[in-house]
Amino acid sequence: MIFVDTNVLYSVLVKTKFSKSAQDIILMPSDLATSATVLSELVFVSLRKLCKERYGTNNYSEFRRAIVHNGYSPFKENLDLIFRLVEERDILVLPINDNLDDWNNAMIRYNLMPNDAMIASTCLKHEISKIATFDSDFLRVDWLSVIGQIK
């Protein structure tokens, strides 16, 4: 089982310097998993980019106002594409690790940002030792082996 991080899924959906590597990862003949934390980040980052392109939003407050004013319907196709990728590739969406000690320990021990610590602790809970990511921060986590070209 390989845990798939936000930046891999994003690079499958949006052209980035990592898109080829991301496609290769998604097409690997391995079981893939992710979490609601990753999907939340993916939706947020994708919609922020789309709002900037469509409405000229430049910060969180403007982004939030655009969503409140326009709703999600202008992004239905984009949201469908995100969720279809997860469903069609049969990526298992794991429950997050709600053990606060695991989360806190991952933040403090490995100097991870909160969401990355949540992802690492979720991998720990589900006994996943491989993570597909382009984020070098996960190289510091001793129970994870990183798959992907690091930035």
Backbone as CSV, one residue per row, in Angstrom:
resi,resn,N_x,N_y,N_z,CA_x,CA_y,CA_z,C_x,C_y,C_z
1,MET,0.851,-1.178,0.000,0.000,0.000,0.000,0.899,1.244,0.000
2,ILE,0.583,2.180,-0.867,1.311,3.445,-0.955,0.345,4.582,-0.659
3,PHE,0.720,5.453,0.258,-0.089,6.625,0.571,0.244,7.710,-0.453
4,VAL,-0.781,8.346,-1.014,-0.586,9.371,-2.037,-0.865,10.745,-1.425
5,ASP,0.136,11.621,-1.512,0.046,12.970,-0.960,-0.631,13.923,-1.953
6,THR,-1.003,15.062,-1.437,-1.731,16.087,-2.196,-1.011,16.471,-3.478
7,ASN,0.288,16.729,-3.391,0.997,17.257,-4.559,1.051,16.264,-5.716
8,VAL,0.979,14.970,-5.419,0.941,13.969,-6.495,-0.403,14.041,-7.216
9,LEU,-1.481,14.047,-6.450,-2.813,14.127,-7.069,-2.978,15.436,-7.837
10,TYR,-2.512,16.520,-7.254,-2.605,17.823,-7.919,-1.843,17.798,-9.246
11,SER,-0.667,17.190,-9.244,0.151,17.150,-10.456,-0.392,16.208,-11.523
12,VAL,-1.294,15.324,-11.140,-2.011,14.526,-12.137,-3.068,15.399,-12.810
13,LEU,-3.699,16.248,-12.040,-4.818,17.056,-12.535,-4.402,18.359,-13.199
14,VAL,-3.288,18.928,-12.759,-2.825,20.232,-13.243,-1.389,20.073,-13.727
15,LYS,-1.062,20.676,-14.860,0.286,20.573,-15.421,1.281,21.261,-14.489
16,THR,2.219,20.463,-13.962,3.309,20.978,-13.136,4.601,20.309,-13.590
17,LYS,5.715,20.707,-12.989,6.988,20.059,-13.330,7.035,18.608,-12.858
18,PHE,6.075,18.217,-12.010,6.022,16.864,-11.489,4.961,15.993,-12.161
19,SER,4.288,16.513,-13.168,3.152,15.793,-13.756,3.524,14.415,-14.304
20,LYS,4.656,14.296,-14.973,5.061,12.992,-15.516,5.289,11.990,-14.388
21,SER,6.002,12.393,-13.360,6.240,11.504,-12.209,4.930,11.150,-11.523
22,ALA,4.038,12.133,-11.407,2.743,11.886,-10.763,1.928,10.873,-11.557
23,GLN,1.915,11.005,-12.871,1.205,10.040,-13.720,1.787,8.635,-13.538
24,ASP,3.111,8.552,-13.507,3.763,7.253,-13.312,3.361,6.628,-11.981
25,ILE,3.284,7.439,-10.952,2.893,6.947,-9.623,1.460,6.433,-9.648
26,ILE,0.560,7.224,-10.205,-0.861,6.856,-10.237,-1.076,5.575,-11.043
27,LEU,-0.248,5.361,-12.047,-0.401,4.178,-12.896,0.346,2.954,-12.376
28,MET,1.060,3.102,-11.263,1.783,1.960,-10.687,0.798,0.844,-10.342
29,PRO,1.217,-0.409,-10.529,0.324,-1.521,-10.184,0.368,-1.829,-8.685
30,SER,0.100,-0.824,-7.884,0.103,-0.963,-6.426,-1.208,-0.443,-5.876
31,ASP,-1.571,-0.930,-4.707,-2.729,-0.373,-4.014,-2.351,1.007,-3.503
32,LEU,-3.241,1.957,-3.723,-2.997,3.334,-3.299,-4.024,3.749,-2.258
33,ALA,-3.583,4.611,-1.354,-4.472,5.134,-0.320,-4.182,6.615,-0.140
34,THR,-5.150,7.309,0.420,-4.996,8.718,0.779,-5.904,8.969,1.969
35,SER,-6.119,10.228,2.316,-6.983,10.548,3.456,-7.816,11.776,3.159
36,ALA,-8.766,12.025,4.015,-9.603,13.220,3.881,-8.755,14.481,4.010
37,THR,-7.683,14.421,4.791,-6.774,15.571,4.912,-6.214,15.931,3.541
38,VAL,-5.748,14.929,2.809,-5.190,15.144,1.472,-6.266,15.664,0.520
39,LEU,-7.433,15.061,0.547,-8.494,15.499,-0.369,-8.939,16.927,-0.056
40,SER,-8.986,17.285,1.205,-9.326,18.652,1.591,-8.277,19.632,1.067
41,GLU,-7.007,19.290,1.238,-5.936,20.142,0.700,-6.039,20.257,-0.813
42,LEU,-6.306,19.140,-1.477,-6.394,19.119,-2.939,-7.517,20.017,-3.440
43,VAL,-8.689,19.910,-2.839,-9.819,20.751,-3.230,-9.488,22.222,-2.968
44,PHE,-8.940,22.503,-1.800,-8.622,23.880,-1.434,-7.625,24.502,-2.415
45,VAL,-6.503,23.815,-2.645,-5.468,24.348,-3.533,-5.996,24.492,-4.957
46,SER,-6.746,23.518,-5.420,-7.288,23.567,-6.786,-8.265,24.725,-6.953
47,LEU,-9.164,24.883,-5.988,-10.149,25.962,-6.090,-9.509,27.334,-5.918
48,ARG,-8.483,27.441,-5.073,-7.774,28.725,-4.940,-7.194,29.145,-6.286
49,LYS,-6.575,28.184,-6.977,-5.973,28.478,-8.290,-7.054,28.871,-9.298
50,LEU,-8.143,28.121,-9.319,-9.223,28.413,-10.259,-9.881,29.759,-9.958
51,CYS,-10.060,30.080,-8.689,-10.650,31.380,-8.319,-9.731,32.528,-8.736
52,LYS,-8.452,32.336,-8.592,-7.505,33.372,-9.016,-7.610,33.587,-10.526
53,GLU,-7.684,32.483,-11.281,-7.785,32.578,-12.741,-9.106,33.194,-13.181
54,ARG,-10.213,32.789,-12.554,-11.536,33.208,-13.011,-12.003,34.541,-12.425
55,TYR,-11.648,34.794,-11.173,-12.183,35.967,-10.476,-11.114,36.930,-10.000
56,GLY,-9.835,36.604,-10.236,-8.754,37.485,-9.838,-8.519,37.559,-8.337
57,THR,-8.927,36.545,-7.611,-8.715,36.547,-6.160,-7.224,36.414,-5.862
58,ASN,-6.766,37.179,-4.870,-5.335,37.197,-4.548,-4.995,36.725,-3.148
59,ASN,-5.999,36.521,-2.305,-5.718,36.081,-0.936,-6.894,35.257,-0.422
60,TYR,-6.734,34.744,0.783,-7.759,33.871,1.351,-9.105,34.576,1.498
61,SER,-9.089,35.813,1.950,-10.359,36.537,2.153,-11.122,36.703,0.844
62,GLU,-10.407,37.064,-0.218,-11.053,37.206,-1.528,-11.552,35.860,-2.037
63,PHE,-10.757,34.828,-1.832,-11.160,33.476,-2.228,-12.444,33.076,-1.505
64,ARG,-12.464,33.289,-0.213,-13.642,32.928,0.593,-14.882,33.690,0.124
65,ARG,-14.716,34.998,-0.136,-15.847,35.809,-0.627,-16.343,35.286,-1.974
66,ALA,-15.423,34.878,-2.844,-15.810,34.350,-4.159,-16.625,33.069,-4.004
67,ILE,-16.226,32.202,-3.085,-16.964,30.954,-2.856,-18.329,31.260,-2.243
68,VAL,-18.367,32.154,-1.267,-19.642,32.520,-0.638,-20.582,33.128,-1.679
69,HIS,-20.064,33.971,-2.533,-20.891,34.662,-3.531,-21.314,33.747,-4.681
70,ASN,-20.368,32.931,-5.185,-20.629,32.123,-6.382,-20.982,30.666,-6.091
71,GLY,-20.661,30.222,-4.890,-20.885,28.825,-4.554,-19.891,27.924,-5.275
72,TYR,-20.158,26.645,-5.231,-19.273,25.666,-5.851,-19.729,25.253,-7.250
73,SER,-20.919,25.674,-7.645,-21.420,25.230,-8.951,-20.519,25.625,-10.120
74,PRO,-19.839,26.792,-10.101,-18.933,27.082,-11.215,-17.738,26.122,-11.294
75,PHE,-17.532,25.356,-10.225,-16.401,24.440,-10.158,-16.824,22.981,-10.178
76,LYS,-18.085,22.729,-10.519,-18.608,21.366,-10.474,-17.762,20.398,-11.299
77,GLU,-17.424,20.783,-12.529,-16.625,19.893,-13.383,-15.258,19.612,-12.768
78,ASN,-14.654,20.641,-12.168,-13.343,20.477,-11.541,-13.422,19.556,-10.329
79,LEU,-14.435,19.752,-9.511,-14.629,18.894,-8.336,-14.917,17.459,-8.761
80,ASP,-15.750,17.301,-9.784,-16.053,15.960,-10.295,-14.777,15.261,-10.767
81,LEU,-13.897,16.008,-11.411,-12.639,15.442,-11.905,-11.763,14.947,-10.749
82,ILE,-11.700,15.723,-9.676,-10.920,15.334,-8.494,-11.452,14.021,-7.930
83,PHE,-12.753,13.975,-7.688,-13.328,12.793,-7.053,-13.364,11.586,-7.999
84,ARG,-13.493,11.863,-9.289,-13.465,10.775,-10.264,-12.070,10.129,-10.317
85,LEU,-11.025,10.938,-10.204,-9.669,10.389,-10.173,-9.518,9.400,-9.020
86,VAL,-9.988,9.781,-7.848,-9.891,8.913,-6.668,-10.709,7.647,-6.875
87,GLU,-11.918,7.804,-7.379,-12.802,6.648,-7.565,-12.313,5.725,-8.677
88,GLU,-11.960,6.281,-9.824,-11.582,5.450,-10.967,-10.257,4.733,-10.742
89,ARG,-9.345,5.362,-10.022,-8.065,4.700,-9.720,-8.210,3.793,-8.498
90,ASP,-9.386,3.847,-7.881,-9.691,3.018,-6.716,-8.721,3.303,-5.568
91,ILE,-8.512,4.594,-5.311,-7.648,5.021,-4.214,-8.472,4.948,-2.932
92,LEU,-7.993,4.168,-2.000,-8.678,3.988,-0.731,-8.545,5.257,0.104
93,VAL,-9.663,5.778,0.601,-9.637,6.955,1.470,-9.697,6.457,2.914
94,LEU,-8.560,6.584,3.578,-8.422,6.078,4.941,-8.928,7.086,5.966
95,PRO,-9.445,6.584,7.088,-9.756,7.502,8.187,-8.445,8.068,8.744
96,ILE,-8.483,9.325,9.138,-7.276,9.924,9.699,-6.995,9.331,11.074
97,ASN,-5.767,9.468,11.488,-5.384,9.037,12.831,-5.826,10.126,13.801
98,ASP,-6.805,9.812,14.629,-7.313,10.816,15.564,-6.633,10.730,16.930
99,ASN,-5.519,9.988,17.002,-4.745,9.924,18.233,-3.908,11.204,18.329
100,LEU,-4.281,12.082,19.238,-3.620,13.381,19.335,-2.145,13.265,19.694
101,ASP,-1.785,12.251,20.466,-0.375,12.054,20.810,0.453,11.728,19.572
102,ASP,-0.061,10.864,18.695,0.650,10.533,17.458,0.852,11.773,16.593
103,TRP,-0.213,12.577,16.481,-0.164,13.788,15.658,0.845,14.775,16.235
104,ASN,0.737,15.020,17.522,1.634,15.948,18.199,3.080,15.469,18.103
105,ASN,3.298,14.189,18.341,4.655,13.643,18.269,5.247,13.790,16.875
106,ALA,4.441,13.570,15.846,4.939,13.722,14.472,5.319,15.171,14.189
107,MET,4.520,16.113,14.670,4.858,17.531,14.479,6.176,17.870,15.165
108,ILE,6.294,17.485,16.426,7.447,17.883,17.227,8.710,17.108,16.843
109,ARG,8.583,15.805,16.677,9.761,14.980,16.389,10.357,15.261,15.010
110,TYR,9.494,15.510,14.023,9.968,15.660,12.645,9.821,17.077,12.095
111,ASN,9.402,18.018,12.941,9.221,19.418,12.511,8.326,19.521,11.279
112,LEU,7.197,18.823,11.338,6.249,18.818,10.226,5.155,19.845,10.452
113,MET,4.657,20.380,9.363,3.480,21.235,9.438,2.300,20.368,9.900
114,PRO,1.274,20.985,10.495,0.176,20.188,11.073,-0.451,19.167,10.129
115,ASN,-0.775,19.566,8.903,-1.396,18.600,7.987,-0.437,17.482,7.604
116,ASP,0.846,17.806,7.429,1.824,16.761,7.109,1.986,15.796,8.284
117,ALA,1.938,16.324,9.495,2.008,15.461,10.682,0.775,14.555,10.754
118,MET,-0.382,15.100,10.386,-1.611,14.294,10.361,-1.472,13.178,9.323
119,ILE,-0.911,13.491,8.178,-0.706,12.488,7.127,0.278,11.419,7.609
120,ALA,1.390,11.835,8.196,2.379,10.873,8.686,1.792,9.985,9.774
121,SER,1.038,10.570,10.680,0.463,9.758,11.765,-0.633,8.832,11.237
122,THR,-1.312,9.249,10.176,-2.307,8.375,9.545,-1.609,7.176,8.902
123,CYS,-0.474,7.424,8.261,0.302,6.306,7.703,0.738,5.357,8.817
124,LEU,1.187,5.913,9.933,1.604,5.094,11.071,0.456,4.223,11.573
125,LYS,-0.708,4.829,11.742,-1.883,4.102,12.247,-2.246,2.933,11.336
126,HIS,-2.142,3.149,10.039,-2.573,2.134,9.069,-1.403,1.266,8.575
127,GLU,-0.259,1.398,9.259,0.927,0.587,8.958,1.365,0.712,7.503
128,ILE,1.319,1.937,7.005,1.781,2.234,5.646,3.189,2.801,5.752
129,SER,4.105,2.221,5.023,5.504,2.640,5.124,6.009,3.384,3.885
130,LYS,5.158,3.512,2.870,5.562,4.209,1.641,4.608,5.358,1.373
131,ILE,5.190,6.508,1.016,4.377,7.670,0.670,4.861,8.226,-0.660
132,ALA,3.922,8.457,-1.564,4.214,9.096,-2.847,4.007,10.593,-2.653
133,THR,5.101,11.332,-2.741,5.049,12.772,-2.505,6.230,13.444,-3.182
134,PHE,6.101,14.740,-3.412,7.208,15.553,-3.903,7.666,16.514,-2.809
135,ASP,7.256,16.249,-1.591,7.549,17.082,-0.433,8.701,16.456,0.349
136,SER,9.839,17.120,0.383,11.027,16.587,1.054,10.872,16.493,2.563
137,ASP,9.898,17.162,3.152,9.692,17.090,4.600,9.462,15.654,5.065
138,PHE,8.836,14.844,4.234,8.550,13.468,4.631,9.813,12.593,4.669
139,LEU,10.909,13.077,4.108,12.173,12.338,4.200,12.663,12.254,5.648
140,ARG,12.220,13.172,6.486,12.630,13.186,7.904,11.884,12.154,8.745
141,VAL,10.797,11.595,8.218,9.963,10.665,8.988,10.543,9.264,8.835
142,ASP,11.040,8.713,9.942,11.803,7.466,9.834,10.971,6.236,9.502
143,TRP,9.653,6.292,9.644,8.853,5.111,9.286,8.303,5.200,7.863
144,LEU,8.656,6.274,7.131,8.158,6.430,5.764,9.315,6.403,4.753
145,SER,9.058,5.690,3.689,9.949,5.683,2.538,9.256,6.508,1.447
146,VAL,9.957,7.500,0.916,9.360,8.416,-0.045,9.547,7.911,-1.467
147,ILE,8.433,7.908,-2.188,8.423,7.560,-3.616,8.090,8.844,-4.363
148,GLY,8.947,9.244,-5.286,8.692,10.449,-6.061,9.931,11.297,-6.133
149,GLN,9.969,12.150,-7.124,11.067,13.066,-7.331,10.868,14.245,-6.381
150,ILE,11.789,14.435,-5.469,11.650,15.476,-4.443,12.039,16.835,-5.023
151,LYS,11.282,17.872,-4.561,11.576,19.241,-5.000,12.923,19.700,-4.471
